Amino acid sequence: MRSYIVGRALSKLNCAIRGGICMVFLSLPSTLWAQSYDNPGLGQQPVTSHPQDFKPLGIRAGSFMLHPGVELAAEFNDNILYTQNFELNDTIYHIRPYFTAQSNWTSHSLNFRLAADFAIYDDYDFRNYQDYFALLDGRVDVASRGSFNYGLNYMQLHEDRNIRSAEQGIEPTVYSLSGGSLGYDHTFNRLSLGILLGYNSLDYDDNRNLEGDIIDNQDRSRDTGSLMLRAGYQFQTDKQAFLSVIFNDVDYKEKFDRNDLARDSDGYSINGGVSFSMTGVLAGDVFISYLDQNYDDPTLEDVNGWSGGLGLTWLPTTLTTVNARITSSIDQTTDQYSSGYLRTLYSLRVDHELLRNLQLMGMVSYTNNNYQLIDDAPENARDKDKYWSAAIGATYFFNRSVYLSVSYNYNDFSTNVPNDNFTANRFWLVLGLER
């Protein structure tokens, strides 16, 4: 029993430490990525990690390990339109197949993932949606201390009606996301340097509002390019200071939006902090950032500000894992009175193994959206949105291939816009089958 517990703890912490400086830079705020991944959970697993004795074995295929699986889920939502005064409830059935392939080469790496979420509403089938994505990433080692890294992705996702940064229709707003990245990292003794180029393209489909009128979303489609320069210095064996600068350029596919505003912009963020692992139970990073986004249209005010961030993994006991995260980003909007908004997310999740095959989960998060208003914005223009979310759940592992999860999620949204608040209660039952 002792060897199992010690092995479990080391596995958790090693996962956090192995990320090292990579974890730091992936958690940095970036206009390029933040808004694109506000999807309703596609690809997310109900547990953060499997107990040691219940990890899927996978299928060996040459120098690759394959992991196919599917989740069959039922969700009850008591406010599917996310409104204050007209609440509709429904049961939604989900089919979520996925497939991953990971190389086990001694040098270089290649990973591939396919996933989908087919959602079927029991009563209000106009809310049905089909999300899917394909991701490919890898690393090419070119020297003992240098490597190229790359990534490609294509996704078809949807926005639900709880998104307030743009007008939503009666049906889910469908959009596609495609892009890629190419970077190089090199370590010179204690000093590490890196560069990363990224490109992202968003294409939105039109929708219809509650009155049946067409919502033209073509003015939301855009291309975004980014350049990240980064440096780290390992001043102790388990501690590294880092600094990065991220430049971005946002190019909308239509010159003017629905309000005759030119929303093309460019900006940057400067991020500095420390990544560390301490006493075998704590690993992560803390940093501060300055973000700035400048818009082509003189009517639109620039968005800028200071923020702090962190990503921590703490093991208070060998059976308990605590993950904390703070991130900030400047996100896009088509609100006629706003240029954009500074989004700050705070989240805390606790996972505990009550038994070897029974895992408990608790999570709370808070998101603050602070909109940059134009000079003549009216008093009731969208200024501040606050979003609270809390969840509890349990997962029972029957064996390495089958698990059952139950969870409850509470959402509370408040804003300065009259009659636009909402609460929603969601209950989940998920059966997971994997190899």
FENNORZI-V258779 format. One line per field, one symbol per residue. phi: phi as a letter, one per 30 degrees, with the letter a starting at -180 (. if undefined). A space follows every 50 residues. Layout:
BEGIN
phi=???
END
This chain:
BEGIN
phi=.dddddddddddddeddedhdddeddcddaedceddcdddkdidcdbdad eedbdddibdbicbccbdaaccbbbcbdadchcdcbcccacccccbdaab bbdbddbiabbbbcabbccbddccddceabcaabbbbabcdcadbbacbb ababbcbbccdddcdadccdcedcbcbblabbbbbbcchdcbbabbcbbb bcbcddbbdddjddcdcddcdacbcbbccbbbbddbecbbdbbbbbcbbc bddcdbddcicdceabaabcbbabcabbhibbblabacbbcbbccddddd ddcalcacaabbbbcdbdcbbccbabbbacccacddcbdabccbccbbbb cbddbecbccbbbbbbbcccdcdddcdddcddbbcbbcbbbbabbccdad cbbbbbabbcbbbbadddibdabbcbcbbbccbbb
END
